């Protein structure tokens, strides 16, 4: 790294000058004087998202119930309309992707569909570093089948609290495992798992496998058509900037289209007969068959606008800038912050890390509070991680350097010591 970067404001400015995505920043509501490093939790609002929401409001105001048939039925078909756009970001066929529910509900939907325990195969495989909503959903589904998580939930433990050992995951895919649910990227350490390798290993052992893409979609390209997992879920409000709590995403591999959805709803019915309101559900012969209720149009409209920017930038350019931003940040940490007790807790190899840097320090909680009072928005993850996500669509290299200037000042002068160490609600 030392040969790639220099520690100077002029060098950061030069990187910004040749950044092909630099013009996109002006389309986001970036607050003056604030360095936003929390796009891996909630992306910033864009002017494109705002315009699409306002347009949807106008259609509602002017057309009322006819919003469902306005503009060639775009809004009535919004789940698949926007799903096709997201499909291009994850390397999937448009028919395999739809937008619906929340990530957690979509996990329940997929488990209700694919988890069919038998006396011989009844366990669900997870890791112990995934975001906990995944294991909560798995445990509740096990109980619905009359099984106890203590015996039917198979957890692969991390060797160090930072990373998951892929060999251990594969070794755990034994003959009693029916299904595996794993994260594409770990929310604490940003470790990227080899989805192709693990999916192939699962299928070779007769194990169905699904992926949680929440912490990689929009910043890491995926090729679901190549690795062909059984299902995948994700949220759209992090790197895709779709707005707080916006509708989530669902991928169902086309080889499963003949399976009845585990959780049926009227919106998942074939469009040809949906308004005949028959007593028998006729699932749509694609991912839309897994839809449940009426889509939340205003929320989805914000995502439509945000996706315009992502499509314009292109995933290769987004990934390239993300890798450069995080590499530059790690370089500056090594050069200036390690002497104050900081260390990088994420993988350093390009192919093994997602879009954020996991900066570790014994006083991470108080350092986060000090950063916020200095105009930096990070987030904290137990036990000692300051997560820093330089989102490539609106973060500059100069932002990264100013962030490290502030961190160095806080650490060198122990400015964090004035803050109470007691934890409070953290998002």
Secondary structure, DSSP 8 states (H G I E B T S, - for coil): -TTT--SSHHHHHHHHHT-TTGGGGGGB---TT-EE-BTTTS---BHHHHHHHHHHHHHHHHHGGGGGTHHHHTTTTHHHHHHHHHHHHHT--GGGEEE-S-HHHHHHHHHHHH----SSS-EEEEESSS-HHHHHHHHHHHHHTT--HHHHEEEE--SSSS---HHHHHHT--TTEEEEEEESB-TTT-BB--HHHHHHHHHHTT-EEEEE-TTTTTTS---HHHH--SEEEE-SSSTT---TT---EEEE-GGGTTS--SS--GGGB-TTTGGG--SS--B-SSGGGG--S---HHHHHHHHHHHHHHHHH-HHHHHHHHHHHHHHHHHHHHHHTGGGT-EE-S--SGGGB-S-EEEE-TTHHHHHHHHHHTTEE-EEETTTEEEEB--TTT--HHHHHHHHHHHHHHHHTTGGGGS--S-----
